[in-house]
Amino acid sequence: MRIDVVFISVGLVFLVFGMAFGMWMGAREDFQLADAHAHWNLLGFVVPTAYGLIHRAYPRLVRSRLAWPQCIAHFVGVLLFVSGLVIVILTSNQLLAIVGSTVVLLATLTFGFVFFTADKKAI
């Protein structure tokens, strides 16, 4: 499967869950987890959709050995980070949020490295 399709498809799945999460909060009239909801939608849908569109615009980026590990790391990081935010809000324990945010940051830096070191003439 193409990496651009994976980024956008998984992002759409994350969006549906994020919207359901928001509807659940609204139905309960309890918005304590609004920060987790917002980060879920931003990092789970918006960012990977941008990655997918960039990969579609520059299809040779996938030739990097780091492209697929970056994709996987991003989504794993989002799952860890947002779960960690929920835990921070409910218990004040920050460990999982710190780990998850670090994984997301490293995945983003990896994407930047892949993009900026790609042979633009070949793209």
N, C-alpha and C positions, 0 to 999 in steps of 0.2 A: 504494500500500500504506500502511496505517496505521503511524504511527511506533511505537506501543506494540507492535505485532506485530513490527516490525523489531528493536527493542531486545531483545525476548524471544527471537525466533528466532535472531538472530545470537549472542546470549548462549548459547543452547543448543548451537549449533555450536562456539563457543569451549569450552564445558564438555566436550563429547565429546573435542576435541583435548587439553584439559587433563587429562582422565582417562587418555587414551592415553599422554600424556607421563609421568604418574605411574606407570602400569603399566610403561612402558619403563624408567624409573628403578629400579623395584622388581625387575624381571626381571634387570637388570644389577647390582643391589645397590650402586648408585652414586647417592648422593643429593646430590651436589655441586650440582646445579641445583634443589634443593628450593625455594629462595626464588623462582626464576623460575616454577616450577610453581604455588606458592601465589599469587603475584601474577597469574598468568594466569587462575586460577580466580576469584579475588576481583574483579579489575578486568574480566575478560572475561565472567564470568557473573553474579556476584552484583550488582554495581553496575548494569549495564545492565538486569537484570531488575527491580531497584528503579525505575530510570527508566521502564521500560515500564509497570509497575504504577501509578506515579504519573501517567503520561500517560493511562492507562486511567481512573483515578479523576477526573482533571481534563482531559477531552478538548479543552478549548479552549486548552490550552497550545500545541498544535500550530499555532495561529494566529500565533504569534510567528515572525517571519522568521529567528530564531536557532535554532528547534527542530531543523530538519534539519541545518544546519551543526554544531550541537552533537553530534548523533548521530554524524555522520561523523567529527568530530574525536575523539570518545571512542574509537571503535574503531581509528582510525589511531594515536592516542596509545598505546593498549594494545599494538598490534603493535610500535611503536617502542620503548616502554619495556621490554617483556618481552625483546625481542631484545637491547636494550641491557644488561639484567641478565645475560643469558647471556654477552655480550661482557665485561662487568665481571668476572664470575666466572672466565672463562677467560683474559683478557688484562689486566685492571685498567684498560682504557680506558673512561672514564665518559661520553664525549660523547653517545652515542645514548641512554643511560639518562636523562641530564639532559634532553635534548630531548624524549624520550617522556613523561617524568614532567611536564614543563612543559605539554605539549599536553593530557595528561589533567587536570591541575589547571585549566587554562584552560577545558576543556570542562565541568568540574564547576562552576566559577564561573559559566559561561554558563548552565548548567541552573538554578543558584540564582537568577540574575538573571531568567530567564524565569519561574520559579515565583513569585518574590516580587513581580514587577511585573505579573503577570497580574491582570486585573480579577476579583477573587474573587466579586463579585456576579454576574458573567456566567457564572461557572463553575458 
